[in-house]
């Protein structure tokens, strides 16, 4: 069964601290959307209420699934501001920036060179 997502997940690498009432764990967000994040390097049981701390800003969430060293966290409200939203916006823009974009014909022909037309 495939889960339908409202938002596209973007690959990132963001070191964070995940805090609960009893624990404070370090991890990295490896994919992020406005609605949630996948965290590696730590895990909490599914259903755990937590907060993600980054640059003095707190984002609340609930652990939806958990494995040995990773977990998925769903945000109760979509990201619209703060450092996580800023990092998501930057990662999304970098993904589609002209510096990383290479047209199909250029990739297939080895480039084409400056100012040359490729037929």
C-alpha positions in Angstrom: 0.0 0.0 0.0 1.4 3.4 -1.0 0.8 6.4 1.1 -0.4 9.5 -0.8 1.3 12.7 0.4 0.0 16.2 0.1 3.4 17.7 -0.1 6.6 16.5 -1.9 9.4 15.5 0.5 12.7 17.3 -0.2 16.1 15.7 0.6 18.0 17.8 3.3 20.6 17.2 5.9 19.7 19.3 9.0 21.2 18.5 12.4 18.5 18.9 15.1 17.6 18.1 18.7 14.4 16.1 19.3 13.0 16.7 22.8 10.3 14.9 24.8 9.3 15.3 28.4 12.0 12.7 29.4 14.6 12.8 26.6 16.7 15.0 24.4 18.1 13.3 21.4 20.4 14.5 18.6 19.5 13.5 15.0 19.4 14.7 11.4 16.4 15.4 9.3 17.0 13.7 5.9 13.8 14.6 4.2 11.3 17.4 4.9 8.0 18.7 3.8 5.6 21.3 5.2 3.8 18.5 6.9 6.6 16.3 8.4 10.1 15.1 8.5 12.1 11.9 8.5 14.8 11.9 11.2 17.8 9.5 11.4 20.2 8.9 14.2 17.6 8.5 16.9 14.2 7.0 17.4 11.2 7.3 19.7 8.1 5.1 20.0 5.2 5.8 17.5 2.7 8.1 19.1 5.3 10.0 21.1 4.7 13.8 21.3 8.0 15.7 20.7 9.5 18.9 19.6 12.2 19.6 17.1 14.6 22.3 18.2 16.6 24.2 15.6 18.3 27.6 16.0 16.2 28.6 19.0 12.9 27.8 17.3 10.6 24.9 18.3 8.4 22.8 15.9 6.0 20.4 17.6 5.2 17.0 16.2 4.1 13.4 16.7 6.1 10.3 15.9 4.1 8.4 13.3 6.5 5.5 12.7 9.7 4.4 14.2 12.6 2.0 13.4 15.9 1.2 15.1 17.6 4.5 14.1 15.0 6.5 12.3 11.5 7.9 12.6 8.9 9.8 10.8 7.5 12.9 12.6 4.2 14.6 11.5 3.7 18.3 12.3 0.2 19.2 13.7 0.4 22.4 11.6 2.1 22.9 8.3 5.4 24.8 8.3 5.0 28.4 7.2 7.8 30.1 9.0 10.9 29.5 11.1 14.3 27.9 10.4 12.9 24.6 9.3 10.7 26.3 6.7 13.6 28.4 5.6 15.8 25.4 5.1 13.0 23.6 3.2 12.6 26.6 0.9 16.4 26.8 0.3 16.6 23.1 -0.5 13.6 23.2 -2.8 15.1 26.2 -4.7 18.5 24.5 -5.0 16.9 21.4 -6.4 15.5 23.4 -9.3 18.3 26.0 -9.7 19.9 26.5 -13.2 23.3 25.5 -11.8 22.0 21.9 -11.1 19.8 21.8 -14.2 21.2 20.1 -17.3 19.0 19.8 -20.4 18.5 16.3 -21.7 20.1 17.1 -25.0 23.3 18.5 -23.3 23.6 15.4 -21.1 23.2 13.1 -24.1 25.7 14.9 -26.3 28.3 15.6 -23.7 27.5 19.3 -23.3 27.5 21.2 -26.6 29.8 24.1 -25.5 29.1 27.7 -24.9 26.8 29.3 -27.5 26.6 26.3 -29.7 23.2 25.1 -31.0 22.4 21.5 -30.6 20.2 20.1 -33.3 
